[in-house]
């Protein structure tokens, strides 16, 4: 029985259409084929080895532990994972990767002898249907194939393979200088067998792809290694054929061990994708923005009145949620869910995130698109009719709708960025009613969403706190030196932060049903903690911002990856992994800290940048303000 790994013990490989999670014991425990949102053929991550795994490791344990690697890393700025074992008999390296595909999806694992002679075992237990189906495993023309329903998995290797009790096993020895390659390919079971690939040529091509892509990065400031690794993670979560971006490549990794806050994140949220694209745009990547813009046009189609807050990666709308009772869940955290019922929610903030990204694309020089301009205008017209309604908000509550402050602020952002685009001649819209609407929304939020007694903005009108209010200075709703902004930052630190400065989204109340309509608690939210970094920096507390940013960097696993949340008590990552939101937050905080530090060193003061783009905005609310260091 394999040990139960922590979430941070996994690495990610992928081909920008799907991905696999590789544990530090050499086991692939999560792989959906052929897409991110397809059913898993290895689902051991949410159960046991019986639900599907593929392990390649030394036959005997080494001094570093029972099957654990001695060291692992990505090869340079790529998504090729290197794992090294050292045993009394010698040492061995395994390279795991998925070539960017133009044909069948493939997982390639190359075993290389480094010293001595090491006995190795490859044991692949395919279980399609999220671990529910035992496939027909047989030999075909000297190749091993596992077939179940519409799926066929072909495993090619240059060493003997045999099936035993539903497991494809290879036992072999490898000496220094030798290599053995395994290639797992997927194709429809009715289709001809996929071609036998050249694994070493595929390795060369995969390394070249990632190296060429990362060289386009324009960020050259502090923390560049962490920024580039986060950019690679975001690129890996992009579905290349459509331009859609998944929030995370997993489902049901829990926000609380043993709890029920387990959701499927293998879809494209407008909010997550838009903010991810903002991080990519700000570091020099325009092609992804153009692809996402085309995805947006196709997905929303001609029906912005029925805008969904998320879609499948190629624009499908039906994301009905269901449970998989045969999976026991990660460390017993049930239910395991596929699909996501939040797709039918009203979340008014998504209008702001989408229009913010369209504005940033314009500012970054992405070519004008007439069709996108028409969609933009219709989105604004629809928002103007609905912004006063309560909604489920950014955190997708499953209780009663409320007037969430963050939703109203982002509605203001949508109108504000539209006005700027119209002023720049990029949109043909009547400015007068837009300016009046922007003023109306601003006044209502400042009147109904602010608690003057506690000197803080609230989660919803007349309620408790929410970390999303930290974005108020970042998006330019109020200047950073406004007393209401400073009071909100202090309140979040006082009531939602741990002693280490990590931030929870909002208060939860254990076994009782909270404002989100759910019982149970959760960890601190990584993105919210990066928001606090930004808020501290913008309000002139740069030393504190840098200190918190360094603490957040230390939460990454040894491969530089972050999940959605972090448990500061058990000191472990929680939630779906890796999470686009978390890596987007890291990138944007690093860029903001760099810009403010540069301005401070040049002028002796902090000049606040645009809240919507730390690159090229002329937003007068913050850009003209300076604040001496505290």
C-alpha positions as MATLAB code, in Angstrom:
seq = 'XXXXXXXXXXXXXXXXXXXXXXXXXXXXXXXXXXXXXXXXXXXXXXXXXXXXXXXXXXXXXXXXXXXXXXXXXXXXXXXXXXXXXXXXXXXXXXXXXXXXXXXXXXXXXXXXXXXXXXXXXXXXXXXXXXXXXXXXXXXXXXXXXXXXXXXXXXXXXXXXXXXXXXXXXXXXXXXXXXXXXXXXXXXXXXXXXXXXXXXXXXXXXXXXXXXXXXXXXXXXXXXXXXXXXXXXXXXXXXXXXXXXXXXXXXXXXXXXXXXXXXXXXXXXXXXXXXXXXXXXXXXXXXXXXXXXXXXXXXXXXXXXXXXXXXXXXXXXXXXXXXXXXXXXXXXXXXXXXXXXXXXXXXXXXXXXXXXXXXXXXXXXXXXXXXXXXXXXXXXXXXXXXXXXXXXXXXXXXXXXXXXXXXXXXXXXXXXXXXXXXXXXXXXXXXXXXXXXXXXXXXXXXXXXXXXXXXXXXXXXXXXXXXXXXXXXXXXXXXXXXXXXXXXXXXXXXXXXXXXXXXXXXXXXXXXXXXXXXXXXXXXXXXXXXXXXXXXXXXXXXXXXXXXXXXXXXXXXXXXXXXXXXXXXXXXXXXXXXXXXXXXXXXXXXXXXXXXXXXXXXXXXXXXXXXXXXXXXXXXXXXXXXXXXXX';
ca = [
       0.000    0.000    0.000;
       1.589    3.268   -1.077;
       1.911    6.049    1.453;
      -0.506    8.947    1.399;
       1.393   11.912   -0.035;
       0.702   15.522    0.728;
      -0.488   17.730   -2.094;
       2.865   19.514   -2.210;
       4.647   16.229   -2.922;
       3.318   16.323   -6.481;
       4.842   17.831   -9.581;
       3.031   18.778  -12.778;
       3.732   17.776  -16.354;
       1.468   18.658  -19.266;
       1.016   19.271  -22.979;
      -1.372   22.273  -22.823;
      -4.353   20.010  -23.400;
      -4.168   17.913  -20.253;
      -1.692   17.215  -17.460;
      -0.421   14.581  -15.051;
       0.520   14.736  -11.378;
       3.784   12.981  -10.535;
       4.453   12.180   -6.877;
       7.927   12.247   -5.368;
       7.823    8.450   -5.132;
       7.696    8.195   -8.932;
       3.962    7.526   -9.136;
       1.600    9.288  -11.532;
      -1.616    9.444   -9.521;
      -3.739   11.804  -11.652;
      -4.137   11.862  -15.420;
      -7.221   12.777  -17.443;
      -7.248   11.852  -21.141;
      -7.504   13.297  -23.690;
      -8.451   16.673  -22.082;
      -8.205   18.367  -18.711;
     -11.913   17.715  -18.137;
     -11.993   14.130  -19.428;
     -12.419   11.276  -16.986;
      -9.247   10.203  -15.212;
      -7.412    7.051  -16.222;
      -5.258    7.365  -13.080;
      -7.303    8.571  -10.091;
      -5.180    7.347   -7.192;
      -4.891   10.953   -6.008;
      -8.527   10.771   -4.883;
      -8.429    7.212   -3.624;
      -5.814    4.474   -3.450;
      -3.502    2.741   -5.892;
      -6.480    0.569   -6.840;
      -8.063    3.574   -8.548;
      -5.202    3.942  -11.003;
      -1.493    4.782  -10.766;
       1.711    4.358  -12.720;
       4.893    4.125  -10.681;
       8.462    3.892  -11.927;
      10.979    3.601   -9.103;
      13.842    1.458   -7.784;
      12.769   -2.028   -6.785;
      14.418   -1.605   -3.369;
      14.111    1.498   -1.163;
      17.028    3.906   -0.966;
      18.529    5.808    1.968;
      16.253    8.781    1.314;
      13.198    6.801    2.363;
      10.761    4.125    1.191;
      10.722    4.858   -2.517;
      11.169    8.617   -2.188;
      13.409   10.525   -4.583;
      16.649   11.973   -3.304;
      16.121   15.125   -5.328;
      13.918   16.465   -8.091;
      13.638   19.592  -10.177;
      12.427   20.884  -13.493;
      15.086   20.943  -16.179;
      15.741   24.644  -16.549;
      12.780   26.814  -17.468;
      10.725   23.911  -18.827;
       8.008   21.489  -17.745;
      10.316   18.457  -17.994;
      10.552   16.912  -14.519;
      13.747   15.221  -13.314;
      13.647   12.788  -10.369;
      16.832   11.210   -9.002;
      17.079    8.171   -6.742;
      20.238    7.044   -4.937;
      20.390    3.456   -3.720;
      23.204    1.309   -2.284;
      23.555   -0.268   -5.732;
      23.727    3.006   -7.670;
      21.745    6.026   -8.785;
      19.149    6.607  -11.476;
      17.249    9.506  -13.002;
      13.715    9.549  -14.439;
      12.596   12.270  -16.860;
       8.828   12.768  -16.999;
       7.164   14.966  -19.617;
       4.303   15.327  -22.067;
       5.254   16.607  -25.534;
       3.134   19.500  -26.865;
       0.982   17.480  -29.198;
      -0.153   17.513  -32.756;
      -1.464   13.966  -32.531;
      -2.084   11.446  -29.757;
      -1.545   12.627  -26.163;
       1.542   11.006  -24.679;
       3.230   10.633  -21.321;
       6.914    9.831  -21.776;
       9.110    8.530  -18.963;
      12.829    8.048  -19.685;
      14.909    6.141  -17.114;
      18.634    6.951  -17.167;
      21.378    5.128  -15.286;
      23.758    7.503  -13.512;
      25.987    5.189  -11.435;
      26.244    1.475  -10.651;
      23.376   -0.824  -11.571;
      19.883   -0.289  -10.188;
      16.960   -2.718  -10.305;
      13.862   -0.838  -11.432;
      10.137   -1.586  -11.642;
       7.456    0.042  -13.757;
       3.940   -0.825  -12.573;
       1.058    0.743  -14.487;
      -2.465    0.144  -13.179;
      -4.864    1.902  -15.613;
      -8.379    2.471  -14.292;
     -10.485    4.577  -16.689;
     -13.738    6.208  -15.634;
     -12.178    7.900  -12.575;
     -10.968    4.572  -11.230;
     -14.219    2.693  -11.761;
     -13.349    0.475  -14.741;
     -10.915   -2.424  -15.025;
      -9.792   -2.377  -18.675;
      -9.051   -5.281  -20.981;
      -5.250   -5.458  -20.992;
      -3.606   -7.477  -23.733;
      -0.695   -7.588  -26.166;
      -1.118   -6.384  -29.756;
       1.770   -6.674  -32.191;
       4.281   -6.653  -29.376;
       2.699   -3.624  -27.670;
       0.649   -3.537  -24.472;
      -2.797   -1.993  -24.759;
      -5.514   -1.372  -22.163;
      -8.987   -0.874  -23.630;
     -12.186    0.182  -21.906;
     -15.194    1.559  -23.729;
     -14.118    4.426  -25.949;
     -10.567    4.617  -24.556;
      -7.392    2.778  -25.476;
      -4.053    3.220  -23.701;
      -0.956    1.958  -25.520;
       2.232    1.420  -23.524;
       5.452    1.064  -25.482;
       8.763    0.153  -23.874;
      12.093   -1.303  -24.920;
      12.034   -3.806  -22.035;
       9.723   -6.808  -21.568;
       6.232   -6.098  -20.209;
       3.648   -8.428  -18.746;
       0.126   -8.117  -17.342;
      -0.490   -9.385  -13.814;
      -3.748   -8.836  -11.924;
      -4.658   -5.778  -13.961;
      -1.193   -4.222  -13.738;
       1.313   -3.859  -16.593;
       4.675   -4.675  -14.993;
       8.235   -4.289  -16.244;
      11.200   -5.314  -14.088;
      14.594   -4.346  -15.434;
      18.080   -3.315  -14.392;
      19.792   -0.194  -15.651;
      23.509    0.594  -15.626;
      25.315    3.911  -15.798;
      25.022    5.342  -19.283;
      21.996    3.273  -20.267;
      18.443    4.525  -20.773;
      15.023    2.876  -20.971;
      11.989    4.746  -22.264;
       8.282    4.177  -21.631;
       5.643    5.926  -23.744;
       1.953    5.911  -22.843;
      -0.310    7.026  -25.702;
      -4.084    7.502  -25.755;
      -6.389    7.100  -28.716;
     -10.050    6.184  -29.264;
     -10.435    2.428  -28.905;
     -11.989    2.145  -32.375;
      -9.121    3.994  -34.045;
      -5.897    2.493  -35.441;
      -3.034    2.120  -33.003;
      -0.998    5.316  -32.527;
       2.457    5.471  -34.031;
       5.389    4.365  -31.905;
       7.174    7.625  -31.076;
      10.855    8.469  -30.706;
      11.035    9.417  -27.011;
      14.452   11.086  -27.173;
      13.476   13.236  -30.151;
      10.291   14.158  -28.274;
      12.405   15.191  -25.265;
      14.539   17.478  -27.409;
      11.471   19.069  -28.990;
       9.720   19.527  -25.630;
      12.739   21.193  -24.046;
      13.044   23.495  -27.053;
       9.364   24.454  -26.921;
       9.469   25.538  -23.283;
      12.825   27.270  -23.594;
      11.600   29.265  -26.588;
       8.392   30.197  -24.783;
      10.021   31.328  -21.540;
      12.527   33.477  -23.441;
       9.618   35.708  -24.453;
       9.149   36.798  -20.827;
       9.817   40.527  -20.434;
      10.061   40.485  -16.626;
      13.640   40.896  -15.431;
      13.231   42.005  -11.846;
      13.646   40.398   -8.429;
      12.137   36.961   -7.890;
      12.456   36.221  -11.621;
      12.853   32.472  -11.049;
       9.570   32.344   -9.116;
       7.809   34.496  -11.710;
       8.970   32.371  -14.647;
       8.003   29.140  -12.888;
       4.545   30.605  -12.233;
       4.236   31.662  -15.859;
       5.064   28.112  -16.955;
       2.370   26.807  -14.614;
      -0.172   29.210  -16.121;
       0.811   28.233  -19.658;
       0.447   24.568  -18.694;
      -3.136   25.268  -17.606;
      -4.027   26.720  -21.021;
      -5.966   24.483  -23.408;
      -4.039   25.295  -26.565;
      -6.650   24.337  -29.198;
      -9.225   26.824  -27.880;
      -7.340   29.343  -25.737;
      -9.412   28.484  -22.643;
      -7.606   28.357  -19.296;
      -8.544   25.964  -16.492;
      -8.572   27.257  -12.922;
      -6.701   24.105  -11.866;
      -6.192   20.671  -13.452;
      -7.713   18.714  -10.563;
     -11.040   18.118   -8.881;
     -11.994   17.664   -5.240;
      -8.662   18.294   -3.547;
     -10.094   19.555   -0.254;
     -10.035   22.996    1.286;
     -10.234   21.200    4.644;
      -8.901   17.674    5.207;
     -11.904   15.442    5.748;
     -14.300   18.232    4.800;
     -16.918   18.671    2.064;
     -15.520   21.792    0.368;
     -14.315   19.796   -2.626;
     -14.922   21.232   -6.089;
     -14.084   20.544   -9.721;
     -11.805   23.287  -11.092;
     -11.107   21.829  -14.562;
     -13.112   24.526  -16.323;
     -12.589   28.044  -17.610;
     -13.885   30.678  -15.217;
     -14.176   34.063  -16.868;
     -12.710   35.619  -13.731;
      -9.760   33.242  -13.363;
      -8.942   33.261  -17.055;
      -9.145   37.041  -17.291;
      -6.843   37.651  -14.336;
      -4.460   34.944  -15.561;
      -4.329   36.640  -18.957;
      -3.584   39.919  -17.213;
      -0.514   38.336  -15.597;
       0.609   36.930  -18.956;
       0.050   40.224  -20.764;
       2.028   42.137  -18.159;
       5.013   39.834  -18.729;
       5.047   40.059  -22.511;
       2.679   37.331  -23.705;
       0.157   38.664  -26.242;
      -0.580   35.536  -28.271;
      -2.383   33.963  -25.296;
      -4.551   37.070  -24.938;
      -5.572   36.912  -28.585;
      -6.448   33.206  -28.266;
      -8.477   33.848  -25.109;
     -10.326   36.711  -26.772;
     -11.382   34.357  -29.570;
     -12.426   31.776  -26.957;
     -14.507   34.440  -25.206;
     -16.317   35.388  -28.418;
     -17.134   31.767  -29.203;
     -18.215   30.880  -25.670;
     -20.433   33.883  -24.953;
     -21.586   33.791  -28.607;
     -24.419   36.203  -29.328;
     -26.008   35.768  -25.927;
     -24.329   37.982  -23.284;
     -27.654   38.257  -21.453;
     -27.164   34.619  -20.455;
     -23.495   34.999  -19.613;
     -22.174   32.100  -17.551;
     -19.389   32.652  -15.049;
     -17.609   29.549  -16.358;
     -17.569   27.278  -19.389;
     -15.850   24.088  -20.421;
     -12.492   24.568  -22.089;
     -14.002   24.600  -25.578;
     -17.014   26.668  -24.585;
     -19.565   24.027  -23.588;
     -22.202   25.350  -21.181;
     -23.484   22.163  -19.527;
     -21.300   21.615  -16.438;
     -23.797   19.691  -14.331;
     -22.355   18.644  -10.996;
     -22.401   15.036   -9.781;
     -20.665   12.924   -7.161;
     -18.462    9.838   -7.608;
     -19.314    7.640   -4.613;
     -16.774    4.904   -5.434;
     -13.859    7.270   -4.782;
     -13.021    7.691   -1.072;
     -11.548   11.143   -1.650;
      -8.192   12.659   -0.836;
      -7.444   11.575    2.762;
     -11.126   10.694    3.148;
     -12.421   14.080    1.990;
     -15.775   13.419    0.384;
     -17.706   13.842   -1.756;
     -15.605   13.706   -4.897;
     -17.359   15.934   -7.428;
     -17.150   16.341  -11.190;
     -18.865   19.211  -12.938;
     -19.599   22.424  -11.096;
     -23.031   23.714  -10.173;
     -21.697   27.239   -9.725;
     -21.843   27.613  -13.512;
     -25.455   28.749  -13.129;
     -24.720   31.440  -10.552;
     -24.942   35.191  -10.992;
     -21.559   36.753  -10.257;
     -21.560   40.389  -11.238;
     -17.835   40.842  -10.671;
     -16.953   38.797  -13.772;
     -18.020   41.709  -15.974;
     -15.324   43.792  -14.330;
     -12.590   41.161  -14.662;
     -13.386   40.476  -18.320;
     -13.585   44.151  -19.318;
     -10.461   44.916  -17.269;
      -8.569   42.331  -19.316;
      -9.924   43.662  -22.599;
      -8.754   47.099  -21.497;
      -5.318   45.774  -20.567;
      -5.070   44.001  -23.938;
      -5.770   47.338  -25.637;
      -3.164   49.090  -23.476;
      -0.647   46.319  -24.273;
      -1.013   46.793  -28.002;
      -3.203   43.810  -28.867;
      -4.901   44.669  -32.156;
      -8.428   46.058  -32.081;
     -11.208   43.546  -32.717;
     -14.561   44.868  -33.954;
     -16.434   41.747  -32.848;
     -14.999   42.037  -29.347;
     -16.049   45.701  -29.240;
     -19.641   44.694  -30.023;
     -19.559   42.044  -27.283;
     -18.044   44.546  -24.855;
     -20.828   47.041  -25.517;
     -23.536   44.428  -24.987;
     -21.931   43.248  -21.749;
     -21.916   46.805  -20.409;
     -25.525   47.363  -21.423;
     -26.545   44.182  -19.623;
     -24.507   45.074  -16.519;
     -26.145   48.510  -16.393;
     -29.500   46.774  -16.013;
     -28.419   44.266  -13.343;
     -25.701   45.788  -11.152;
     -28.137   46.610   -8.336;
     -29.113   42.924   -7.931;
     -27.668   40.682   -5.215;
     -25.458   37.866   -6.469;
     -23.382   34.877   -5.355;
     -20.149   36.842   -5.596;
     -16.512   35.972   -6.212;
     -16.519   33.132   -3.661;
     -19.511   31.397   -5.240;
     -21.598   31.072   -2.109;
     -24.183   28.331   -2.021;
     -26.511   30.260    0.246;
     -28.786   33.259   -0.360;
     -27.640   35.947   -2.766;
     -26.281   39.144   -1.207;
     -25.129   42.604   -2.208;
     -21.411   41.809   -2.213;
     -19.159   44.853   -2.069;
     -16.527   43.282   -4.309;
     -19.151   42.615   -6.978;
     -20.256   46.249   -6.933;
     -16.652   47.483   -7.020;
     -15.935   45.328  -10.063;
     -19.114   46.605  -11.723;
     -17.617   50.060  -11.224;
     -14.372   48.780  -12.798;
     -16.302   47.536  -15.845;
     -17.871   50.957  -16.380;
     -14.661   52.857  -15.628;
     -12.554   50.862  -18.122;
     -15.306   51.187  -20.720;
     -15.229   54.963  -20.319;
     -11.468   54.970  -20.809;
     -11.695   52.867  -23.951;
     -14.415   55.143  -25.310;
     -12.293   58.203  -24.539;
      -9.408   56.560  -26.395;
     -11.605   55.954  -29.432;
     -11.563   52.162  -29.081;
     -15.319   51.988  -28.345;
     -18.171   53.959  -29.861;
     -20.394   54.604  -26.845;
     -22.211   57.563  -25.322;
     -20.039   58.743  -22.430;
     -22.557   60.800  -20.419;
     -24.717   57.936  -19.097;
     -21.608   55.851  -18.405;
     -20.032   58.607  -16.329;
     -23.272   59.036  -14.392;
     -23.501   55.278  -13.770;
     -19.901   55.124  -12.561;
     -20.635   57.893  -10.065;
     -23.838   56.191   -8.886;
     -22.139   52.842   -8.234;
     -19.253   54.517   -6.426;
     -21.588   56.465   -4.153;
     -23.665   53.419   -3.265;
     -20.636   51.304   -2.371;
     -19.120   54.038   -0.217;
     -22.460   54.593    1.507;
     -23.796   51.057    1.988;
     -20.654   48.938    1.798;
     -18.558   50.839    4.339;
     -18.808   50.484    8.117;
     -17.787   53.862    9.626;
     -17.719   52.467   13.168;
     -15.126   49.806   12.312;
     -13.589   51.955    9.560;
     -13.659   49.177    6.977;
     -15.420   48.067    3.859;
     -17.447   44.903    4.400;
     -18.167   41.670    2.571;
     -21.714   42.693    1.727;
     -23.909   45.571    2.781;
     -24.004   45.545    6.584;
     -21.961   42.344    7.080;
     -18.543   41.139    8.231;
     -15.175   41.314    6.495;
     -13.988   39.898    3.177;
     -10.406   39.821    1.903;
     -11.660   40.784   -1.576;
     -12.013   44.370   -0.305;
      -8.200   44.534   -0.376;
      -8.553   45.044   -4.133;
     -10.201   48.464   -3.721;
      -6.927   50.417   -4.081;
      -5.524   47.971   -6.641;
      -8.359   48.573   -9.102;
      -8.429   52.318   -8.486;
     -11.803   52.548   -6.767;
     -10.188   54.697   -4.056;
      -6.621   56.008   -3.717;
      -4.332   53.968   -1.446;
      -3.900   56.801    1.072;
      -7.667   57.150    1.616;
      -8.374   56.518    5.343;
     -11.102   54.046    4.398;
      -8.593   51.981    2.421;
      -6.036   52.018    5.225;
      -8.757   51.091    7.724;
      -9.855   48.161    5.549;
      -6.301   46.844    5.240;
      -5.836   47.078    9.004;
      -9.169   45.334    9.653;
      -8.292   42.440    7.343;
      -4.927   42.051    9.056;
      -6.589   42.149   12.449;
      -9.545   39.843   11.794;
      -8.687   37.603    8.822;
      -4.914   37.142    9.083;
      -2.789   34.629   10.953;
       0.263   35.614   12.964;
       2.347   34.980    9.821;
       0.195   37.348    7.771;
      -1.601   34.656    5.749;
      -5.158   35.685    4.933;
      -8.478   33.843    5.033;
     -11.154   34.816    2.518;
     -13.852   35.516    5.134;
     -14.933   34.105    8.515;
     -16.209   30.517    8.654;
     -17.939   28.979   11.670;
     -17.045   25.294   11.759;
     -19.952   22.891   12.031;
     -22.496   25.683   11.598;
     -23.663   26.952    8.235;
     -21.873   30.163    7.364;
     -22.584   33.067    5.063;
     -21.512   30.893    2.132;
     -24.258   28.346    2.815;
     -21.693   25.714    3.818;
     -20.454   24.205    7.047;
     -16.808   23.488    7.760;
     -13.690   25.596    7.675;
     -10.835   26.060    5.213;
      -7.213   27.093    5.031;
      -5.797   30.518    4.351;
      -6.261   31.584    0.737;
      -2.994   32.068   -1.152;
      -4.341   34.678   -3.577;
      -5.822   36.745   -0.745;
      -2.415   36.736    0.937;
      -0.865   38.142   -2.238;
      -3.621   40.765   -2.263;
      -2.436   41.806    1.187;
       1.105   42.103   -0.174;
      -0.231   44.502   -2.816;
      -2.314   46.485   -0.342;
       0.621   46.896    2.038;
       2.862   48.007   -0.797;
       0.339   50.476   -2.180;
      -0.260   52.023    1.250;
       3.453   52.676    1.669;
       4.425   49.711    3.858;
       6.958   48.237    1.435;
       9.111   46.494    4.056;
       6.100   44.630    5.415;
       4.960   43.802    1.887;
       8.342   42.320    0.981;
       8.449   40.300    4.206;
       5.014   38.807    3.542;
       5.898   38.089   -0.083;
       8.985   36.171    1.071;
       6.842   34.120    3.460;
       4.457   33.298    0.632;
       7.316   32.188   -1.611;
       8.347   29.776    1.134;
       4.919   28.090    0.906;
       5.697   26.795   -2.601;
       6.711   23.177   -2.894;
      10.217   22.188   -3.952;
       9.178   22.612   -7.609;
       7.818   26.124   -7.131;
       4.118   25.151   -7.267;
       1.206   26.445   -5.186;
      -2.228   25.045   -4.412;
      -5.280   27.183   -3.734;
      -4.917   27.325    0.060;
      -2.468   26.694    2.898;
      -3.050   25.280    6.380;
      -0.708   27.200    8.717;
      -1.371   24.805   11.611;
      -0.500   21.570    9.810;
       1.828   23.498    7.489;
       0.586   21.938    4.283;
      -1.024   22.963    1.014;
      -4.761   22.502    0.507;
      -7.193   22.690   -2.384;
      -6.843   22.081   -6.088;
      -3.293   22.080   -7.401;
      -1.617   23.885   -8.981;
      -3.972   26.846   -8.809;
      -3.917   29.536  -11.502;
      -5.147   32.176   -9.039;
      -2.189   31.577   -6.706;
       0.441   31.817   -9.428;
      -1.246   34.834  -10.988;
      -1.113   36.555   -7.591;
       2.597   35.779   -7.232;
       3.406   37.283  -10.631;
       1.425   40.457  -10.119;
       2.761   41.035   -6.594;
       6.342   40.575   -7.785;
       5.797   43.127  -10.560;
       4.169   45.630   -8.228;
       6.961   45.337   -5.661;
       9.552   45.813   -8.380;
       7.846   48.914   -9.760;
       7.294   50.566   -6.386;
      10.827   49.802   -5.222;
      12.249   51.275   -8.426;
      10.160   54.421   -8.094;
      11.116   54.754   -4.435;
      14.840   54.482   -5.150;
      14.612   57.047   -7.935;
      12.412   59.589   -6.178;
      12.586   58.804   -2.475;
       8.822   58.272   -2.587;
       6.319   55.735   -3.818;
       4.404   56.827   -6.913;
       1.317   54.695   -7.168;
       0.925   52.923  -10.509;
      -2.236   52.195  -12.374;
      -4.391   49.788  -10.382;
      -5.505   48.010  -13.529;
      -2.081   47.690  -15.104;
       1.276   48.328  -13.499;
       2.568   48.736  -17.028;
       0.806   51.277  -19.221;
      -2.187   52.953  -17.602;
      -2.930   56.638  -17.171;
      -5.460   56.195  -14.416;
      -5.524   59.483  -12.543;
      -6.964   58.122   -9.281;
      -3.652   56.539   -8.274;
      -1.056   57.433  -10.874;
      -0.684   61.032   -9.724;
      -0.467   60.212   -6.029;
       2.712   59.878   -4.011;
       3.143   58.806   -0.438;
       6.317   59.004    1.587;
       7.562   55.780    3.117;
       6.030   55.135    6.502;
];
